[in-house]
Amino acid sequence: MSKQASPRKVGDKEALSVGTQIRGSAQKLNLVAGLIRGKKAGDALNILTFSTKGMAVEARKVLASAIANAENNHNLDVDALVVAEASVGKGIVMKRFATRGRGKSTRILKPFSRLRIVVREQEEA
């Protein structure tokens, strides 16, 4: 009488990894995600490793997790993996206040983002 297993959210030859609370705006993270969309997984890791953008560090962790999931959980060939999807969404926003002159204050927004990376095993053509 156990609960039914939920169906897979991706295809049979795909693996998924999600970074749920990445500190930074979704706009900046989407610029980094655009660098790796459609690239081979090994090339994408190199791009993120040597990128000067700060969000590339967090994106690299999520991509490495997706590759590890593909290898360990789904028995996919690591050399044939391609970044099929890299989508970015908005997360929570922490609201803080900074004091200003004459008794006023200014709102500071500290956004969080979500990054979803799907890697797919591509057949040699």
C-alpha distance (Angstrom), angle and dihedral (degrees) to the residues before:
residue distance angle dihedral
M1 . . .
S2 3.77 . .
K3 3.77 124.7 .
Q4 3.81 118.1 -87.4
A5 3.80 115.0 -103.0
S6 3.78 112.2 -106.8
P7 3.81 115.1 -113.0
R8 3.81 119.5 -104.8
K9 3.76 115.0 -88.6
V10 3.82 92.7 -146.2
G11 3.81 136.1 40.9
D12 3.79 129.3 -81.5
K13 3.82 95.5 -96.1
E14 3.83 94.0 43.2
A15 3.79 137.0 87.8
L16 3.79 128.5 -162.2
S17 3.78 137.9 -151.4
V18 3.80 128.2 178.3
G19 3.80 128.7 -163.3
T20 3.79 103.1 -157.5
Q21 3.79 105.2 -177.8
I22 3.78 110.9 32.5
R23 3.79 111.1 163.3
G24 3.81 107.8 -126.5
S25 3.76 141.2 58.9
A26 3.79 122.5 -60.6
Q27 3.80 90.4 -127.5
K28 3.81 93.2 60.1
L29 3.80 92.2 43.6
N30 3.81 91.3 50.5
L31 3.81 90.2 56.8
V32 3.81 88.9 57.5
A33 3.82 92.9 43.4
G34 3.80 89.3 53.9
L35 3.80 89.7 60.3
I36 3.81 93.2 63.3
R37 3.82 104.7 34.9
G38 3.80 110.5 122.6
K39 3.82 94.9 3.6
K40 3.81 126.8 123.2
A41 3.80 112.1 -92.4
G42 3.82 94.8 -116.6
D43 3.80 92.2 48.9
A44 3.79 90.9 47.1
L45 3.82 91.1 53.0
N46 3.82 89.8 52.2
I47 3.80 91.9 48.5
L48 3.80 91.7 51.7
T49 3.81 93.7 43.4
F50 3.80 93.6 56.5
S51 3.81 98.6 33.9
T52 3.80 116.7 118.1
K53 3.81 93.4 -145.1
G54 3.79 115.8 106.5
M55 3.80 95.0 -137.9
A56 3.82 89.9 59.3
V57 3.83 90.0 79.7
E58 3.82 92.9 61.2
A59 3.81 93.0 40.6
R60 3.81 89.7 52.7
K61 3.81 90.9 54.6
V62 3.82 91.6 52.5
L63 3.82 92.0 46.7
A64 3.81 91.6 48.9
S65 3.81 88.7 51.1
A66 3.82 91.4 51.3
I67 3.82 90.6 50.8
A68 3.82 91.2 48.5
N69 3.82 90.4 49.0
A70 3.80 90.1 51.6
E71 3.79 92.5 50.4
N72 3.80 101.2 40.5
N73 3.81 104.9 29.6
H74 3.80 103.7 31.3
N75 3.85 103.1 26.2
L76 3.81 94.3 -127.0
D77 3.81 124.7 160.1
V78 3.82 108.2 -101.5
D79 3.81 93.9 -153.7
A80 3.82 92.0 57.7
L81 3.83 96.9 49.8
V82 3.81 121.1 122.4
V83 3.81 127.6 -173.8
A84 3.80 98.9 -111.8
E85 3.79 97.2 175.0
A86 3.80 136.6 12.0
S87 3.79 109.8 175.3
V88 3.79 128.3 173.5
G89 3.80 129.2 -154.9
K90 3.77 137.7 177.4
G91 3.78 120.3 -98.1
I92 3.79 131.8 -174.7
V93 3.80 122.7 -39.4
M94 3.80 120.0 -140.3
K95 3.78 111.5 -146.1
R96 3.79 119.3 -148.3
F97 3.79 134.0 168.7
A98 3.79 131.2 -134.0
T99 3.78 120.2 -159.0
R100 3.80 117.3 -122.0
G101 3.75 135.4 -173.1
R102 3.81 124.4 -64.6
G103 3.81 94.0 24.8
K104 3.78 95.6 -61.4
S105 3.78 128.8 129.4
T106 3.80 137.4 -155.0
R107 3.77 127.8 -143.3
I108 3.81 117.8 -120.3
L109 3.82 117.4 -160.2
K110 3.80 118.0 -154.6
P111 3.82 106.6 -170.3
F112 3.80 129.5 -160.3
S113 3.81 125.8 -156.1
R114 3.82 140.0 -158.4
L115 3.80 123.7 -134.4
R116 3.82 121.8 -164.5
I117 3.80 117.4 -170.5
V118 3.81 123.7 -174.6
V119 3.80 119.6 -170.8
R120 3.80 120.9 -163.6
E121 3.78 130.5 -161.1
Q122 3.78 107.7 -123.0
E123 3.78 121.9 -157.2
E124 3.80 118.0 -123.0
A125 3.81 106.7 -102.1
